[in-house]
Amino acid sequence: MAILITGGCGYIGSHTCLELIKAGQDIVVLDNFYNSKPEPLHRVEELCNTKIKFYEADIRDEAALCRIFEENEIDTVIHFAGLKAVGESVEKPLLYFENNVGGTVTLCRVMNKYGVKRIVFSSSATVYGHNPVPYTEDMPVGDVTNPYGRTKYMVEEILRDLCTSDPEWSVVLLRYFNPIGSHESGRIGEDPNGIPNNLMPYVLQVAVGRRERLSVYGDDYPTPDGTGIRDYIHVVDLALGHVKAVAYARSHTGAEAINLGTGRGTSVLELVHAFEKVYGKPLPYVIAPRRAGDLPECYAATDKARDLLGWEATRNIDDMCRDAWKWQSENPMGYGE
């Protein structure tokens, strides 16, 4: 039996493909290359010395999904495919609802048709909104501040309703915090299109000379150094969380939301200074006004992941910065070289 990975050529998807193969799992990958490239999957094949079965398709294309399920013995789906830029979601909400929500409905309809009722969904800490930290999975969710976060919340609700309607379904809702870093080989990493939306890719592009300086948005938050605090998690730890989540989905039914974070908050300037230790010199940055919608701090409670999945993050901020810099310094233009 194989695991279908939607969006498997993306940053988190490619790292998860690698860890699943290393764990002895058979995988089938689907991606439409809207915000990814074929190269990461080629590099995963190189690292694992194996050929991965791949389909270039869109999750909204029901006929393409049916063909994948007809041609492969799929028993579980890991669903990464989705649009993920907060700013773009504000400008193009209908596109986000059509792709992230509508695409998931199509995927689940096809899964149901072929009797595949296990799904691990790539959700987000954005669903917690303005709750107090640390975020626990039993908190009320849905107080989100942008269409991207709203699509994650809506898909969670759809998948919960699916479990209520049919007790054979097994749904694991993985709420990610802030993935950074890369595989220790430096062969795969984060390569966003256009101007990066997240902190670490921007730091890296400044470090390799692609951008002049980093903007730190706000130094007047009620935090020790005034900058926002986030729960940064190494992408390999995150990928290993998916390996554990698949095992859990195969042995349980019902819906479970589970945080994947470290449980520790790191400020923007703490991350910058940790990166400077690896980089070997100061990183140019300026303080800019706060961005609308940014929270002062955001970090996870991680007890549930430990208790249900037997998973804990093991890599620290220094590891994340070291591996991220190895990736970017060896691939200064990302996969575009």
C-alpha positions in Angstrom: 0.0 0.0 0.0 1.2 3.5 -0.8 0.8 7.0 0.6 -0.4 9.7 -1.8 1.3 13.0 -1.1 -0.4 16.0 -2.6 1.9 19.0 -3.0 4.9 16.7 -2.6 7.4 18.9 -4.5 7.0 21.8 -2.1 9.3 22.7 0.9 7.6 20.6 3.6 6.3 18.0 1.1 9.8 17.2 -0.4 11.3 16.8 3.1 8.4 14.5 4.1 8.8 12.4 0.9 12.5 11.9 1.9 11.7 10.8 5.5 8.8 8.5 4.4 11.1 6.7 1.9 13.8 6.4 4.6 11.1 4.9 6.9 10.4 2.2 4.2 7.1 3.6 3.0 5.9 3.5 -0.7 4.8 7.0 -1.9 3.0 8.5 -4.9 3.4 12.2 -5.4 1.0 14.7 -7.0 1.9 18.4 -7.7 0.8 21.1 -10.1 4.0 23.3 -9.8 2.0 26.4 -9.0 4.4 27.3 -6.2 7.1 24.5 -6.6 9.4 22.9 -9.1 10.3 19.4 -10.2 13.9 19.6 -9.0 13.3 18.9 -5.3 11.8 15.5 -6.1 14.7 14.7 -8.4 17.0 15.4 -5.5 15.0 13.3 -3.1 15.3 10.5 -5.6 19.1 11.1 -5.7 19.4 11.1 -1.9 17.3 7.9 -1.6 18.6 6.2 -4.7 15.0 5.4 -5.8 12.5 6.4 -8.4 9.3 8.1 -7.2 6.0 7.7 -9.0 4.9 11.2 -9.9 1.8 12.8 -11.4 1.6 16.4 -12.5 -2.0 17.2 -11.6 -4.2 19.6 -9.7 -6.3 18.5 -6.8 -9.3 20.3 -8.3 -9.1 17.9 -11.3 -11.4 15.0 -10.3 -10.6 12.9 -13.4 -6.9 13.1 -12.8 -7.4 12.2 -9.1 -9.5 9.2 -10.1 -6.8 8.0 -12.5 -4.2 8.1 -9.7 -6.4 6.1 -7.3 -7.2 3.6 -10.1 -3.5 3.1 -11.0 -2.1 2.8 -7.5 -2.9 1.0 -4.2 -3.4 4.1 -2.0 -4.4 3.6 1.6 -3.5 7.0 3.1 -3.2 10.6 1.9 -1.0 13.4 3.2 -2.5 16.6 1.9 0.0 19.5 1.5 -1.4 21.0 -1.7 -2.6 24.5 -1.2 -2.0 28.2 -1.7 -0.2 29.7 1.3 0.6 33.4 0.9 -1.3 35.5 3.4 -1.0 38.7 1.4 -2.1 37.1 -1.8 -5.1 35.5 0.0 -6.3 39.0 1.0 -6.1 40.1 -2.6 -7.5 36.9 -4.1 -9.8 35.3 -1.6 -11.9 33.4 -4.1 -8.8 31.8 -5.6 -7.9 30.6 -2.1 -11.3 29.2 -1.3 -11.6 27.5 -4.7 -8.2 25.9 -4.4 -7.7 25.1 -0.7 -11.3 24.4 0.2 -12.8 23.3 -3.1 -9.7 21.2 -4.0 -9.9 19.4 -0.6 -13.6 18.6 -1.1 -12.8 17.1 -4.5 -9.9 15.1 -3.1 -12.1 13.7 -0.3 -14.9 12.9 -2.7 -12.5 10.8 -4.8 -10.9 9.2 -1.7 -14.4 8.2 -0.6 -15.2 6.8 -4.0 -12.1 4.5 -3.8 -12.6 3.6 -0.1 -9.5 5.5 1.1 -10.5 7.0 4.4 -7.2 8.1 6.0 -5.9 11.6 5.6 -3.2 13.7 7.3 -3.9 17.4 6.7 -1.4 20.2 6.6 -3.1 22.7 8.8 -1.6 25.8 10.6 -1.2 27.5 13.9 -3.1 30.4 12.2 -6.4 28.8 13.2 -5.7 29.8 16.9 -6.1 33.5 16.1 -5.9 35.6 19.3 -5.8 32.8 21.9 -3.3 33.1 24.7 0.0 31.2 24.4 0.9 28.4 24.5 -1.7 27.2 22.1 -3.3 23.9 23.1 -5.4 21.8 20.7 -8.6 22.1 22.9 -8.7 25.9 22.5 -11.6 27.4 20.4 -10.4 28.1 16.9 -11.6 30.0 13.9 -10.8 33.6 15.0 -8.5 34.0 12.0 -7.4 37.2 10.5 -7.0 36.4 6.8 -8.5 34.2 4.0 -5.5 31.8 4.0 -6.0 31.0 7.7 -9.7 30.8 7.2 -9.3 28.1 4.5 -7.3 26.0 7.0 -10.0 26.4 9.6 -12.7 25.6 7.0 -10.9 22.4 5.8 -10.5 21.3 9.4 -14.2 21.7 10.0 -15.0 19.8 6.7 -12.8 16.9 7.7 -14.3 16.8 11.2 -17.8 16.7 9.7 -16.7 13.9 7.4 -15.6 11.8 10.4 -18.9 12.5 12.1 -20.8 11.3 9.0 -18.7 8.2 8.6 -16.9 6.6 11.6 -14.5 4.7 9.3 -12.6 7.9 8.5 -9.3 8.7 10.2 -8.2 12.4 10.1 -5.1 13.9 11.6 -5.0 17.7 11.5 -1.4 18.8 11.9 -1.2 22.4 13.1 2.3 23.6 12.0 4.1 26.4 13.7 7.1 28.0 11.8 9.1 25.5 9.8 12.7 26.6 8.8 16.0 24.8 8.1 16.7 22.2 5.5 17.9 18.7 5.1 21.4 18.4 6.4 22.7 17.4 3.0 22.0 20.9 1.7 20.4 19.3 -1.4 16.8 20.3 -0.6 15.5 23.4 1.1 13.1 26.3 0.9 12.9 28.2 -2.4 9.9 30.5 -2.4 8.8 32.3 -5.6 9.2 36.0 -5.6 9.7 38.0 -2.5 9.7 35.7 0.6 6.8 36.0 2.9 8.6 34.3 5.8 11.6 35.4 7.9 14.2 32.7 7.3 14.1 32.7 3.5 14.4 36.5 3.6 17.4 36.2 6.0 19.0 33.7 3.6 18.5 35.8 0.5 20.1 38.8 2.3 23.0 36.6 3.3 23.7 35.5 -0.3 23.4 39.0 -1.7 20.0 38.6 -3.4 18.5 41.3 -1.2 20.0 44.4 0.4 18.7 44.1 4.0 16.2 42.5 6.2 13.2 44.4 7.5 12.2 43.5 11.1 8.6 44.4 11.4 8.1 46.0 14.9 10.4 46.3 17.9 7.7 47.6 20.3 5.9 44.4 21.1 5.5 43.4 24.8 8.3 40.9 24.5 11.9 40.9 26.0 13.5 42.5 23.0 10.4 44.1 21.5 10.3 41.8 18.4 7.7 39.1 17.7 8.1 35.7 19.1 7.4 32.5 17.1 7.8 28.8 17.5 10.4 27.8 14.9 10.6 24.1 14.0 13.2 22.3 11.9 11.6 21.1 8.7 13.1 17.6 9.2 11.5 17.3 12.7 8.2 18.4 11.0 8.6 15.8 8.3 9.2 13.1 10.9 6.0 14.2 12.6 4.2 13.3 9.4 5.8 9.8 9.4 4.4 9.4 13.0 1.0 10.8 11.9 0.6 8.3 9.2 1.2 5.4 11.6 -1.4 7.0 14.0 -4.0 7.4 11.2 -3.5 3.7 10.2 -4.4 2.6 13.7 -7.1 5.0 14.8 -10.3 6.5 13.5 -11.9 9.9 14.1 -10.4 13.3 13.9 -7.5 14.6 16.0 -5.8 18.0 15.9 -2.2 17.9 16.9 0.4 20.7 17.2 3.8 20.3 15.6 6.1 22.8 17.2 8.9 22.9 19.7 7.0 24.5 22.5 9.7 27.2 22.7 9.4 30.8 21.5 12.2 32.6 19.7 12.1 36.3 18.9 12.9 37.7 15.4 16.2 39.3 16.7 17.2 36.1 18.5 16.8 34.2 15.3 18.8 36.8 13.4 21.6 36.7 15.9 21.7 32.9 15.9 22.0 33.0 12.2 24.8 35.5 12.4 26.9 33.0 14.4 26.6 30.6 11.5 27.0 33.3 8.9 30.2 34.7 10.6 29.3 38.4 10.3 26.5 40.8 11.0 23.4 40.6 8.9 22.1 44.0 7.7 18.6 44.8 8.9 16.3 47.8 9.6 13.4 48.1 12.0 10.2 48.7 10.1 6.6 49.4 11.4 4.5 46.5 12.6 2.6 44.6 10.0 -1.2 44.5 10.4 -2.4 41.2 11.8 1.0 40.1 13.3 0.7 38.7 16.8 3.2 39.5 19.6 3.9 35.8 20.3 2.9 32.4 19.0 4.1 29.1 20.3 2.8 25.6 20.8 1.9 23.3 23.6 3.4 20.0 22.4 2.2 17.4 25.0 -0.4 15.9 22.7 2.1 15.2 19.9 4.3 13.4 22.4 1.5 11.4 24.0 -0.4 10.4 20.8 2.3 10.3 18.2 5.4 9.5 20.3 7.0 12.6 18.6 9.1 15.4 19.8 11.2 18.0 18.0 14.9 17.4 18.7 16.7 20.1 16.6 17.4 23.5 18.1 17.7 27.0 16.6 21.4 26.6 16.0 20.7 23.4 14.0 18.0 25.2 12.0 20.3 28.1 11.1 23.2 25.9 10.2 21.2 23.6 7.9 19.4 26.6 6.3 22.6 28.3 5.6 24.2 25.1 4.1 21.2 24.9 1.7 21.3 28.5 0.6 25.1 28.9 0.4 25.3 25.9 -1.8 22.2 26.9 -3.8 22.4 30.7 -3.8 19.6 30.9 -6.5 17.6 28.0 -5.0 16.5 25.4 -7.5 16.7 28.0 -10.3 20.4 27.4 -11.2 
